[in-house]
Amino acid sequence: MNIRDAKEQIKNAIIAYFTKDEYGEYRIAIEDQRPVFLMGPPGIGKTAIMQQIASELGVGLVSYSMTHHTRQSALGLPYIRTKSYGGREYSVSEYTMSEIIASVYDMMEDTGVREGILFLDEINCVSETLAPSMLQFLQYKTFGRHRVPDGWIVVTAGNPPEYNNSVREFDTVTWDRLKRIDIEPDYTIWKEYALDRGVHPAISTYLDIKSRDFYIVETTVEGKTIVTARAWLNLSDMIRLYEQNGITVDEKMIGQYLQDGRVSKSFANYYDLFSKYRSDYQIDDILSGKADAAIIERAGAAKYDERLSLLGLILDRVGADLRRNFYDEQILTEERGIFSRIRTELEDPSASALKLLNEVISGKKNELENGKRSNSLSDDRRRMLHGTISDLEAAAKAVAQAGDPPGLEAFDIIRKDFNARRADYLRHTEKVSSELENMFVFAEKAFAGGQEMLIIVTELTKGSYAAHFISRHGCGKYFEHNKELLFYERQNEILREIEEIDLQE
């Protein structure tokens, strides 16, 4: 199955394992909870989906790669203690707590998170000395004498033997105690994630054209070639930073991530063309509705790869504004609730606005730090917390500079600051709405009757930030073209159904 379906299967299993009965006991005891085992090639996103699941469920996540562990670090160190049996004393071997189990308890102590996921990667590649203990752990959830705490679900992962020479095959008894999920690379599914992740448009448009280059892990006469989903994501981040700092993106840098000579050269050539298109086309003019006739004519006459690159540039710029608008909206919504509570408190003339603000700031900072330590914080939530903390600190500074005036006088300062940010948000919302409309108008003029409109509507529909914005603020051109395309898709569906009819004599 693909990574999205695997994520859903794991999430559902964890929700089921967390379910309690009327007495507050887990419906399935920890000993009977089959660990999930993700079998899939390297760099496909197994660790990433575990982080997503933990943040979506609001639980902790402790991750370990088992290839880094010896028997001693996983099982614990032996020590001798004296025990009394039948009136006689004996020296008995026991083990200190496993580093892995101790990490779970450390997280519980440090963050207060009581439920979570223990994710053990590459468990079928452990050393020969650790293998027996690993198999015992999968069956009984214990390392030595120490068990995984109640409320912590075990999820494991490994690579198929064709990708890793050190893979150890499990026996039938072990497999019968695991929930096995096999994952395969799927560019279409990955792109949905990439849209919200803000993957560089040169990468997404290149892979739209050459999706076979999305995932390659093989051994040839020239050596190993490795191109994975992880590599494309890491390359995207580096290209963004190179561009931000004015550093040239060349084939040497690209080849450090795309470890396949053909793919790295092909993408490097495409990136050079992409950069040229970015220089030639004035994206700001297009999105402000000021694209001149020459640009529209050139776009309409361009080859498919140039059109795709141009769409990528436009959608990337709009996507950045949609993402910013989403964060601003969420931050303002959270702050409205905070300031509403503070206003109620300030009806007491003796209350200090500065003290109340600092208490909220402290609480948000604790949430941020605990979320980071427990890996239970989504990227969206992390960004929103940073933005909220920054705004609250600015409000606190303004109140302090005014001498922390009493009651509602202080709240007037807070409200003024909030209203200024809200006005900025509303102006930005109008800008984004205009950009969306202008993008469609440009596409109508340049690509009349082409499939480019389908690409635009599909990208906006799949992107969560775009879908949120359009549902909140609308977009006439989007609804107009989406309706037409849905009708077209339905026509094709009917034609396919007709073709599949088996006529009987």
N, C-alpha and C positions, 0 to 999 in steps of 0.2 A: 504494500500500500504506500501512498505518498505520505510526506511528513505531516501534512495537515490532518489527514485521517488518523495517523498514529497519535498525534497530539490529542485528538478528541477521544480516542480509545483510552489513553493513559489517564486523562482528566476524569473521564467517567469512572474508571476503576478506582481512582483515589477518592472521589466523592463517595463511592460505595463503601470503601474501606473506612472512611471517616464517620459513617452513619452509626448512630448509637441507639440503643433500645430505651425503653421507658425508665430504666434504672441508671442511665448514663454510661452503660457499658458498650463497648464497640460490638456491633452485631456479629462481626467476624473477628475472632480473637487473632492477635498478632501472629501466633504460630500457624494459623490457617490462612493467613493472607499470602497468596502466591506473589512473590516478587515479579514485577514486570521486567521482561528482558527485551531490549531493543536490539535487533540484529540489522545492521546496515553498514554500508561503506563509510570510510572516514570522511569528515568534513561536510557531512550532509545536513547537519543542524540538530543533532540529538541533544547536545547540551543546551542549545538555545531554546528548544521547546520546553525543557525542564524549567528553565528560568522563567519562561512565559507562564507556564502552569502555576508555578509557585506564586508569582505576582498576582495572577488572576484569582487564585483561591485565597490569597492573603496568608500563606503558610511559609514556614522556613524552608531553606534549601541548603543542604551540606553536600558538597561534591568532592569526589576523590577519583583519581586515575589509579587503578590498581597496579599498573605496571611499575609505579614508583615505590611500591611497598614490598618489604621483606616479610617473612613470617613473623619476625619479632615486632615490627611496627604495627602490623595488622592484628596480631593475636595478643600482644602484650609481652612483657618480660617476665621470666619465671623468678620466683623467690621462694624461700623456705619459711614455713611457719609451723608452730607446734600446735597439735590438736590432741584432745583427750578422748579416747574411745575405751569404754569398759573399765575406766579407772586407770588406764595406762596412757602415757603420752607418746605421740608419734610425730616425726618430722614429715610434713606434707608439702608437696610442690603446688604452688598456686601461681596465678598470673596477674600482673598489674592490668589495669584497664587498657583495652585497645585504644590506640590513638584515634581511630575512626569513631568508636563509640563515645570516647571522651569529647570529641569535637561536637557531637550532637548535644551532649549535656552542657558543654560550654556555651553553645548558642542559646540553649534554653535559659541558662543563668544570666547571660549578658543581655538578652533582648526581651525575655519574658514570653517568647513564642513557645507554645506548648505542643503544637502539631507541625509536622513538616515532612519533607521528602529527603531521604538519604539516597543520593545518586552515586552509584559506583560504575565508573566507565572502564571499558576494556577488561572485564572480569574473566573473559576466556583467554586472556594472554598473561595470566599471572605466572610467577616462577614455579618451578617444580616443587619447591619446599612449601609454598603457600597454597598450592592447589587443593590439598585435602581440607585445610581449614576453610577455604573459600566455599567448597561444596557443602561443608557442614553449616556455614553461615546461611547459604541459600535455603537450606532445609529448615533450620531452627532459629535463624535471626540472631545467632550468638557468635561472638569471638571469644574463645576461652570460656570463662564463667560469666561473661557480661553480655546482656541482651540489649538489642535496640529498644529504646523506651517506647512504651505504649503511645500511640498517636503519631508515630513516625513510619512512613511507608517506604519500603525498599524498592527502588527502581534501578535497574542495571542496564548496561549496554555493552556491545561487543561488535567486532568486525568479522565478516565471513572469512574463511580460511584463504580465499583467493587474494585477499588484500593484505594479509598478515601471516608471515611464516611461523610466528610463535603461538598461533591459536591452538588451544587445547579443546578437543571435542568432549562435550559432556556426555555422561552415560544416560541411559533411558530413565533411571530413577530421578536424576536431577532435572531433566527436561520435563518430567511429569509434575514437578513442583514449581514450574515457572509459567507465567503468562507471556508467551513468545509473540512478538510483533516484528514482522519483517518489513523493512523500509527500502524503497528504491528512489533514486533521484528523479525529480520531476520539475522541469524548468517553469512550466505554467503555474504550478502551485507556489514555487519559490518567488516568482515575480510578484504575486499578491503581497507577500511579506516585504519584498524589496520596495514596492511602491510607498508603503508607510515608513519604511526604514530610511527613505531618501537616498537610495542607491544612485550613483552618478548616472545621468542619462546616457552617457557614451556607452556604459556597460549594458544597460537595459536595452537600448536600441540595437547594439551589436548582437546581443543574444537573441533578440527578436528575429534577426536575420539568420544567425548561425547558432541555433539552439543546440546543435550537436556538440558545440564546444563548451557547453555548460558544465559537464562533468566527464572527466577522463582520468581514470586511474588504471594504468596498465604498465607492463614491462615489455619493452621492445629490445631489439638488438643494440640500440643506442643507449639503453638504460631505462630508468623509471620515468614516466610522465605522470604528473599530478596536477590536475585542475579541478578544484572542488567549489562547492557553494561558499564554503568559508573563505577560500582564496579570492573569489570575486568580491565578497563583502569587505575583506581587508584591503583589497586593491582600491575599492571605491573610496574608503575612508582616506587612504593615502593620496589618491588623486585630488580629492577635495582640499587636503592640507597643502599639497604642492601648489595647487592653483591659488589658494589663499595667500601663500607666501611667495608667489612669483617664481617658483622653481619649475624647471622644464620637466614635463613627464615624457620619459623616453623608453625605448625598448629594454634597456638595461634594468630600469626600475620595474617595469611591468613583468619581466622575466623572473624577478625574484618572487613573484606571487603565482604567476601562471607558468608552472614548470613543465612547459611543453613548447618546444621551439616553434612549431607551426602556429599554435594558437597565440603565443605571445607576439610573434611577428605580425600576424594577421590583425590582432587587436591594436597593436601599436600603429599600424598603417591607418586603421579605421579612426583611431583617436586623433591622428593628425588631420584627417579630413573633417572630423567632427569639430575640431578647434577652428578650422577654416570657416565652416558654416556658421559657427558662433560669431566669428568676426564679421562675416558678410551680411548676415541677417540681423536687423536691429530688433531684438526681442522686445525692448521697451516700447518701441514705436508700434509694434504689432499689438501689444497688450493695452496700449493707450488709445488704440483705434486710429493711429496716424501712419500706418504702413503705406508707403507710396506705391504707385501702380507698377513700378519696375520690380519691386520686391514680390508683389503678388504674382506678377507674370513669371518671374524666375521660379518661384515655388511651384506654380502650376505646371511648368515645363520640366521640372527637375526629375531625375531618375528616382527610383523607389528608395534607395538607401539615403539619398539626400533629403527626401521628404520625411523619412522616418527620423532622421537626425534632427530636422527642424522641429518636428512634433515633440521629440524628446526634450529639446531645449525649452520650448514653450511650456510643456507640461511640468517640467522641473521647476521653472520660475513660478508658475501658478501654484504648484504643490508646496513650495516653500512658504508662500503667503497663506495658503490654506492651513498649513501646520501651525504657523504663528498665530493665526486668527483663532484656531481651536484652543491653543494654550492660553491666549489672552482671555478668552471667554471663560474657560474653566477657572482661571485665577481670580477673575472678577467675581464669579459666582461664589467661590469659596470665601473671598474677602467680604462679600456682602453679608454672609452669615456671621462671620466673625465680628464685623462692625455693628451688626444689629444687636448681638449679645453685649458688646461693650457699651453701646448706647444705653441699654437697659441698666447696666451696672452704674453708669455715670449719672443716672437720675438721683443717686445718692451724692450730695455735694462733697462728701468727705472722700469719695473714691478718687483714685489717681489714674488718669488715662495712661500715663507713662508706665506705671506698674502693671496695669492690665495688658498693655501692648507687649511688654517684655515677657510676661508670663506666657502669652500666646506664641511669641517668637521662640521661647525656650521649648515649648511643647512641639512646635513644628520642626525645630532642629533635632529634637530627640527622635521624632518620627522618621526623619531623613536618615539619621545615623543608624537607628535600629533596622530600618528597611534595607540599608546597604549591607549591614552585618549579616542579616538573615536572608539576604538575596530575595526578599519578598516584595521588592519595590519595582514596579514597571518603569520603563524609561519615561513614559508620559507623566506618571506620578512624580518621579524624581524631578523632572523639569518644572512641573507645576509647584512643587514645594520650594524649589530654589527661587522661582518667581515670586511666590507669596511671601517668603521670608524677606526678600529684597524690598518688596513694597511695604511690608510691616515695619522694617527697620527705617525706611525713609519716613514713614508716618511718625514713628517714635522720635526720630531726630527733629522733625518739625515741631512736635509737641514739646520736646525738651528745650528747643531754642526759644519757644514762647513762654518758658518758665513753668511748664506743666500746669496750665490754668485749671480751675476747678470745673467739674461737671460738664454740662453741655457746651460750655465755652471751648473746652478742649475737643469735644466731638466735632465742632464746626471746622476745626483745623483738619481733622481726619477726613471729614466728608468732602471738604474742598479738594484734598489730594486725590481721593477716590473718584470724584466726579471728573477730574481732569484726565485720569487714566481711562475712564469709561468713554469720554468724548473721543480720545485717541482710538479706542477700539471701534467705535461707531464709524469714524472716518475710514479706518482700515477696512472695515466690513464693506463699505461703499466701494472702496478701491477694488477689493477682491471680486465683488459682484460685477463691476465694470470690466475687469480683466476676463472673467469667464465669458461674458457676452461678446467682447471684442475678439476673443479667441475663436468663437464659433463663427462670427461674421467673417473673419479672415479665412477660415477654412472653407466657408461657403463660396467665397470669391476665388480662392486659389485652387481648391480641390473639388469643385462641383461634380457630383456624381461619383467621386472616388471613394475608396474604402478608408480614407483618412478620418472621415467623420465617425466611422465605426470604432476606430482606434481611440479617438478622443472620448467618446461616450463610454467605451469599455473601461478606459483608465480611470475616468471619474467615478464610475459605478463601483469599481473594485477598491478604490482608495477610501479608507475609512474617514480621513479628514475631509475629503471632497464630499462624500456621502453625508457627513454630518452637517457641513455648511449648506449644501443644497436643500437638505431637509428642513433646516432652520430658516434659511433666507430665500430659498427658491432660485431658479435660473430658467427663464422662459425658453431660451434656445436649447438648453439641455433637455427639458421635458418634450419640446417639439421634436427634436431629432431622436430621442430615446423612443418615443412612441412610434416613429416611422421605422426605426431599426427593429424594434420588437415585432412589429407587424411583418417585416421582411423575414425575420428569423422564424416566425410562425408559419409563413408561407413555405419556407424551406423544409420545416419540420413536416408539414402536410405532404409535400412532394416526396420526402423520404419514406413516409408511411405508405404512400401509394405504391412506390417502387418495391416495397417489401411485401406487398400483398401477394400471396401465393394463389394464383387463379386455378381453380379445380375444374377439370372437364366434367 
